[in-house]
Amino acid sequence: MTDKGLLELAMESNSDAGALSAEIAENQESGFISEIIRNRLPIGAGLAVIGIILSWLLASPNIQSEYPILGLVPILIFGFSFFLISNSINSKLVGPVAVIYLLVAASPYIVSSVSTSSITIADSTLSSDSKDLTLKIRQSGGFFSETLETADISITYDGDVALDQTVPFSIDRNDAYGDYGQITLTISDFYIFNAGEINEYVITVSAGGSSDEFTLNSLELKRTITDADIEAVGYMGTGSDCSGNTENCVIGVVLSSWIGLDASIGNRPAGMQYANYNVSVELKEGGDLAIQYPIIEVTSGQASWDGGNGEFGEGSYLVGEYGSFLALDGSISAPEMGDSRLYIPVDDFQSSGEYGCYTLEIEISQSSPWSSGESISDTMFYEYKINGDTESWDPVISC
């Protein structure tokens, strides 16, 4: 027999050590599994107790609605518990034990559905005058739950609390879908600023130990005007329409405005159907007032003003639902500008109506809470001039 080298001895030593470690680990693992196998009944019973406790804790309607995934935890525990116990008892007892497991596992949810209830905010409805929102709230479960008398209301906007109050509430109505209750909120009580994709109004209603969250309709909560455009187009006449030596002349102006939500650069404002605001428009010839349009009051899309017996259009206009356009009509038909447009004659200007630079301005004002008091305005400048026998009305940068 030849002597082994030091390197071979070291390798054999490492190999023996590795084998010994693996054997120890295997023995430990088999020992742990053997321990579970030997104590299947007490371990299964212990897991069953844990499963029962978790079932009662997680049976709350609030937890079920907020974290439904947690309901799998007691189910998995009960399943493993039943596996251990069913393998340690007589096979004839497995069926009855399974029934007992089902009853024990389901009992917290059965009791919860009978003794407690949950509320759901079904929808919200805007009043005809756009001042109020009415929430329809349904109650489910809870055959023996307490009668609801009040509800806690919380509304947040961009993370800030806009409203926090307790109101009377009961389930006292019914429809084809069942019983429900109503809560009516005045929008001015909680309005902060326009609702949007990021800044939403979220309401939470809590009653009878249950609560529900609902995002209010953003379209109905856009109330603050953020942009306005104004325009005056010269309405042209020819031949007999003109005086003096002109063949093409400006016989009047057609005024138009766009009022609503600030849009992207180059686009007119977006319409705002439910905003309330006042509109002031004036045209100046130098420092003299040429046109003072009557103050326009807009309430939930209905614009109204003193038409002056037809001097300023019909005195009413619908704005906001299909866009931000608001016509500022005059007294004479302007078919080239649209079948329904009316122009204001130059002869009706309060000023002299001479050639020169004119300033057109629109100003939008709103009261609290729709605005903090700052008005929205837009100003345009126009040059009224003649070149040969042709007059023109052109926009310019300034006067």
WOVENFEN-V262269 format. One record per backbone hydrogen bond with DSSP energy under -1.0 kcal/mol. CO is the residue of the C=O (numbers start at 1). NH is the residue of the N-H. E is the energy in kcal/mol with one decimal. If there is no record, write none. Layout:
CO&NH&E / CO&NH&E
This chain:
5&9&-2.0 / 6&10&-2.2 / 7&11&-2.2 / 8&12&-2.4 / 9&13&-2.2 / 10&14&-2.4 / 11&15&-2.4 / 12&16&-2.4 / 13&17&-2.1 / 14&18&-2.5 / 15&19&-2.2 / 16&20&-2.1 / 17&21&-2.4 / 18&22&-2.4 / 19&23&-2.2 / 20&24&-2.4 / 21&25&-2.6 / 22&26&-2.5 / 23&27&-2.4 / 24&28&-2.5 / 25&29&-2.7 / 26&30&-2.8 / 27&31&-1.8 / 28&32&-2.2 / 29&33&-2.6 / 30&34&-2.4 / 31&35&-2.0 / 32&36&-1.9 / 33&37&-2.6 / 34&38&-2.9 / 35&39&-1.5 / 37&40&-1.1 / 39&43&-2.3 / 40&44&-2.7 / 41&45&-2.5 / 42&46&-2.3 / 43&47&-2.5 / 44&48&-2.0 / 45&49&-1.9 / 46&50&-2.2 / 47&51&-2.7 / 48&52&-2.4 / 49&53&-2.3 / 50&54&-2.5 / 51&55&-2.2 / 52&56&-2.0 / 53&57&-2.0 / 54&58&-2.7 / 60&64&-2.5 / 61&65&-2.3 / 62&66&-2.2 / 63&67&-3.3 / 67&70&-1.5 / 68&71&-1.5 / 69&72&-1.7 / 70&73&-1.4 / 72&76&-2.5 / 73&77&-2.1 / 74&78&-2.9 / 75&79&-2.2 / 76&80&-2.3 / 77&81&-2.5 / 78&82&-2.8 / 79&83&-1.9 / 80&84&-2.1 / 81&85&-2.5 / 82&86&-3.0 / 85&88&-2.0 / 90&93&-1.9 / 93&97&-2.2 / 94&98&-2.3 / 95&99&-2.0 / 96&100&-2.4 / 97&101&-2.5 / 98&102&-2.2 / 99&103&-2.4 / 100&104&-2.7 / 101&105&-2.8 / 102&106&-2.1 / 103&107&-1.8 / 106&110&-2.2 / 107&111&-2.8 / 108&112&-2.2 / 109&113&-2.1 / 110&114&-1.4 / 111&115&-3.0 / 112&116&-2.3 / 113&142&-2.9 / 114&144&-2.7 / 118&140&-2.9 / 120&138&-2.8 / 123&136&-2.6 / 125&134&-2.6 / 127&130&-1.8 / 131&187&-2.5 / 132&127&-2.5 / 133&185&-3.3 / 134&125&-2.2 / 135&183&-1.6 / 136&122&-2.6 / 137&181&-2.9 / 138&120&-2.6 / 140&118&-2.2 / 142&145&-1.1 / 149&169&-2.4 / 151&167&-2.7 / 152&206&-2.2 / 153&165&-2.2 / 154&204&-3.1 / 155&162&-3.3 / 155&163&-1.6 / 156&202&-2.3 / 157&160&-2.2 / 160&157&-3.1 / 163&155&-2.6 / 165&153&-3.7 / 167&151&-2.4 / 170&172&-1.3 / 173&180&-2.5 / 175&178&-1.3 / 178&175&-2.1 / 180&173&-2.1 / 181&137&-2.9 / 183&135&-3.2 / 185&133&-2.9 / 186&189&-1.8 / 187&190&-1.5 / 187&191&-1.7 / 198&200&-1.2 / 199&196&-2.8 / 200&158&-1.0 / 201&216&-2.6 / 202&156&-2.5 / 203&214&-2.5 / 204&154&-2.0 / 205&212&-2.0 / 206&152&-2.8 / 207&210&-1.6 / 210&207&-3.0 / 212&205&-2.4 / 214&203&-3.1 / 218&221&-1.0 / 221&195&-1.9 / 227&260&-2.4 / 229&258&-2.3 / 231&256&-2.5 / 233&254&-2.7 / 235&251&-2.5 / 235&252&-1.1 / 237&249&-2.6 / 238&241&-2.4 / 239&242&-1.9 / 243&246&-1.2 / 247&239&-1.7 / 248&391&-3.0 / 249&237&-3.3 / 251&346&-1.9 / 252&235&-3.7 / 253&344&-2.8 / 254&233&-2.3 / 255&328&-1.8 / 256&231&-2.2 / 257&326&-3.1 / 258&229&-2.7 / 260&226&-2.1 / 260&227&-1.7 / 261&270&-2.9 / 264&267&-2.1 / 270&261&-2.7 / 277&298&-3.1 / 278&365&-2.1 / 279&296&-2.5 / 280&363&-2.4 / 281&293&-2.1 / 282&361&-2.4 / 283&290&-2.9 / 283&291&-2.1 / 284&359&-2.4 / 285&288&-2.2 / 288&285&-3.1 / 290&350&-3.3 / 291&283&-2.6 / 296&279&-2.7 / 297&304&-2.1 / 298&277&-1.9 / 299&302&-1.8 / 301&319&-2.8 / 302&299&-2.1 / 303&317&-2.0 / 304&297&-2.6 / 307&312&-3.0 / 308&311&-1.1 / 315&305&-2.0 / 317&303&-3.2 / 323&320&-1.8 / 324&259&-2.3 / 326&257&-1.5 / 330&313&-2.2 / 332&343&-3.5 / 334&337&-2.0 / 335&338&-1.4 / 338&341&-1.4 / 341&334&-2.9 / 343&331&-1.3 / 343&332&-1.9 / 344&253&-2.2 / 345&348&-1.5 / 346&349&-1.7 / 356&384&-3.2 / 357&286&-1.4 / 358&382&-2.5 / 359&284&-2.9 / 360&380&-2.9 / 361&282&-2.0 / 362&378&-1.8 / 363&280&-2.3 / 364&376&-2.2 / 365&278&-2.5 / 367&370&-1.1 / 376&364&-3.6 / 378&362&-2.3 / 380&360&-3.1 / 381&396&-2.5 / 382&358&-3.2 / 383&394&-2.0 / 384&356&-2.3 / 385&392&-2.7 / 387&390&-1.4 / 389&247&-2.7 / 389&248&-1.8 / 390&387&-3.0 / 392&385&-2.0 / 394&383&-3.1
